[in-house]
């Protein structure tokens, strides 16, 4: 563990990080999978925060505006313990990518699409295959992850949705999403394949 930790720290201090987890960090991710608990993996995860930022920086402004809307929904409709924004950001990006990465979107369609996913969290399983395909499958299996799963694009050993699995959080989120989808604002919105109105 110490060898990889030193390597990560040197990379962070040296400013040599770029968003390329697939190749550059594969050995480190494999070492992380061998650690006995999540607490030890957190030491590595902290060094990957810059990769998380770089992943989100590439997201266009109109998607970031939708992310703000989703986060606003969470702040209004979910308990404080579920205001953690990173999983919601990743779910929103995932759905935008699934819609074909449109250059302009209907925010109402985007919000409805994200909320529809949140009504069935037990069916949610996503990771960015182009970043770490084999490692993602290995992490899900070896670490015993259960749905909902959205693996961190910067770290395939981190399920960003872990907080949703505590207590009755899944039920609370699903119920809040279902209730919101019944509002007049969204009830008649039809989600097209590319989120265009």
Residue, then its C-alpha position, 0 to 999 in steps of 0.5 A: x500500500x505504501x508504494x502506491x500511496x507514494x506514487x499517487x502523492x507524487x502524481x498529485x504534487x507534480x501536477x501530472x494528473x490528467x483524466x485517464x484512469x483506465x491506463x494510468x491508474x489500473x495498477x493502483x485500482x487493482x491494489x485498492x481492490x486487494x485492501x481489506x476494507x473501504x476505510x483503507x481505500x478512502x486514502x487512495x480516493x482522496x488523491x483522485x478528487x482532481x480526476x472527479x473535477x476533471x470529469x465534471x469540467x468536460x460536461x457542457x453548461x446546459x447539463x450543469x444547469x440541469x444538475x443544479x435543477x436536480x440538486x435543487x429538487x433534492x434539497x427541497x424534496x429529500x431529507x438533509x442526509x440525502x443532499x449528497x450531490x455527487x451521486x445525483x451529478x453522476x446520474x444526471x450525466x449518465x442520463x444525458x450521455x444515454x440521451x446521446x449527449x445532445x448539445x441543447x436539451x429540454x430541462x423538463x425532459x432531462x429532469x423527468x428522465x433523471x426522476x424516472x431513474x430515481x423511482x427505480x434505484x434498485x434497477x440502477x447500475x452504471x459505470x463508464x466502460x470506456x474508462x475501466x471496463x474490466x476493473x468495474x466488473x471486478x470491483x462490483x463482484x469482489x466488493x459485493x456491491x448491490x444496486x443502486x450502483x454508479x461507479x465513480x468515473x475517477x475510481x471504479x472501487x467507489x460506488x457513488x450511490x453507497x449512501x442510498x443503500x443505508x436504512x430506508x433511503x432508497x424508499x424515501x428517494x423513490x417515493x419523492x421522485x414518484x411524487x414529483x413526477x405527478x406534479x402538473x409541471x412534469x406530468x404531461x412531459x414526454x421524454x424524447x430520445x434526445x431530450x429535445x422539445 
